[in-house]
Amino acid sequence: MAADTDDVFAGSKVAARLPCQDLERARRWYADRLGLEPAEERPGGLAYDFGPTRFALFASAGAPSGAHTQMGWEVEDLEAVVATLRSRGVVFEEYDLPGLRTVDGIARVEGNYPSRGGRGEHAAWFRDSEGNLIGIGQAF
């Protein structure tokens, strides 16, 4: 459902929240592997800004299930992003399931997934230091 001016969320922003059992370990992983530094730090949490969007890592005793994508980036050149992240030590998931198969860490997801301006997307997934499953996609 598209937002309109009567929507209670009109003008709002969406932000992801990812749990971390060890916030300092997560900070180092996001800096070393993804090249990211927090825009804001508070006791028990770190926030990272990307234009009008934000995601936060928060200290939690709970562990993520890692059974589904918890956050994703939309990129212009997926192969280049995957290559850069691999050079920094990021390990990409490999899947061979009915309807989802990766080749060298990248899957072609046809039409059954909402993508901006495309029929589907090429996608890749990796886990952060805390077990959160992160996705990267490029519409085609």
Secondary structure in CASP SS format (residue, H / E / C, confidence):
PFRMAT SS
TARGET T0000
AUTHOR 0000-0000-0000
METHOD secondary structure of the structure
MODEL  1
M C 1.00
A C 1.00
A C 1.00
D C 1.00
T C 1.00
D C 1.00
D C 1.00
V C 1.00
F C 1.00
A C 1.00
G C 1.00
S C 1.00
K C 1.00
V C 1.00
A E 1.00
A E 1.00
R E 1.00
L E 1.00
P E 1.00
C E 1.00
Q C 1.00
D C 1.00
L H 1.00
E H 1.00
R H 1.00
A H 1.00
R H 1.00
R H 1.00
W H 1.00
Y H 1.00
A H 1.00
D H 1.00
R H 1.00
L H 1.00
G C 1.00
L C 1.00
E C 1.00
P C 1.00
A C 1.00
E E 1.00
E E 1.00
R E 1.00
P C 1.00
G C 1.00
G E 1.00
L E 1.00
A E 1.00
Y E 1.00
D E 1.00
F E 1.00
G C 1.00
P C 1.00
T E 1.00
R E 1.00
F E 1.00
A E 1.00
L E 1.00
F E 1.00
A E 1.00
S C 1.00
A C 1.00
G C 1.00
A C 1.00
P C 1.00
S C 1.00
G C 1.00
A C 1.00
H C 1.00
T C 1.00
Q C 1.00
M E 1.00
G E 1.00
W E 1.00
E E 1.00
V C 1.00
E C 1.00
D C 1.00
L H 1.00
E H 1.00
A H 1.00
V H 1.00
V H 1.00
A H 1.00
T H 1.00
L H 1.00
R H 1.00
S H 1.00
R C 1.00
G C 1.00
V C 1.00
V C 1.00
F E 1.00
E C 1.00
E C 1.00
Y C 1.00
D E 1.00
L E 1.00
P C 1.00
G C 1.00
L E 1.00
R E 1.00
T E 1.00
V E 1.00
D C 1.00
G C 1.00
I E 1.00
A E 1.00
R E 1.00
V E 1.00
E E 1.00
G C 1.00
N C 1.00
Y C 1.00
P C 1.00
S C 1.00
R C 1.00
G C 1.00
G C 1.00
R C 1.00
G E 1.00
E E 1.00
H E 1.00
A E 1.00
A E 1.00
W E 1.00
F E 1.00
R E 1.00
D C 1.00
S C 1.00
E C 1.00
G C 1.00
N C 1.00
L E 1.00
I E 1.00
G E 1.00
I E 1.00
G E 1.00
Q E 1.00
A E 1.00
F C 1.00
END
